[in-house]
């Protein structure tokens, strides 16, 4: 059973999440030749102030995103 995990900043819309889950499920089924019922997609949203990149908090590194 494939499990796909996305870690991203908080704030993605429900529509974007739905599109991500549908697309990743479809492509996993195509590539791995498994049934869609076997695919699990987990989206973990992390507040941007709890995420660091290149030695900076992402709230400072990407203030407009």
C-alpha positions as CSV (number, residue, x, y, z in Angstrom):
1,X,0.0,0.0,0.0
2,X,1.7,3.2,-1.2
3,X,1.6,6.1,1.3
4,X,2.5,9.5,-0.1
5,X,3.3,12.3,2.3
6,X,3.4,16.0,1.6
7,X,4.8,18.4,4.1
8,X,4.0,22.0,3.3
9,X,3.3,25.4,4.8
10,X,-0.2,25.9,6.3
11,X,-2.7,27.7,4.1
12,X,-3.2,25.6,1.0
13,X,-6.8,25.8,-0.1
14,X,-9.1,22.8,0.0
15,X,-9.4,22.8,-3.8
16,X,-5.6,22.6,-4.3
17,X,-5.4,19.8,-1.7
18,X,-8.2,17.9,-3.6
19,X,-6.4,18.4,-6.9
20,X,-3.1,17.2,-5.3
21,X,-4.7,14.1,-3.8
22,X,-6.5,13.2,-7.1
23,X,-3.5,13.7,-9.3
24,X,-1.0,11.9,-7.0
25,X,-3.4,9.0,-6.6
26,X,-4.0,8.7,-10.4
27,X,-0.3,8.9,-11.1
28,X,0.6,6.4,-8.4
29,X,-1.9,3.9,-9.8
30,X,-0.5,4.4,-13.3
31,X,3.1,4.0,-12.3
32,X,2.8,1.3,-9.7
33,X,-0.1,-0.5,-11.3
34,X,-2.1,-0.7,-8.0
35,X,-5.7,0.0,-7.2
36,X,-6.7,3.5,-6.2
37,X,-8.0,2.1,-2.9
38,X,-4.4,1.1,-2.0
39,X,-3.1,4.7,-2.2
40,X,-3.0,6.9,0.8
41,X,-2.1,10.6,0.7
42,X,-1.3,12.5,3.8
43,X,-0.9,16.3,3.9
44,X,0.9,17.7,6.9
45,X,0.6,21.5,7.1
46,X,3.3,23.3,9.2
47,X,3.0,26.9,10.2
48,X,5.7,28.9,8.3
49,X,7.2,30.2,11.5
50,X,7.9,26.6,12.5
51,X,9.9,25.9,9.2
52,X,13.4,26.9,8.5
53,X,15.5,26.9,5.3
54,X,19.1,28.0,4.7
55,X,19.5,29.1,8.3
56,X,16.4,31.3,8.4
57,X,12.8,31.0,9.5
58,X,10.6,30.8,6.4
59,X,8.5,33.7,7.7
60,X,11.7,35.9,7.2
61,X,13.1,34.2,4.1
62,X,9.7,34.2,2.2
63,X,7.7,37.0,3.8
64,X,5.3,37.3,0.8
65,X,4.3,33.7,0.5
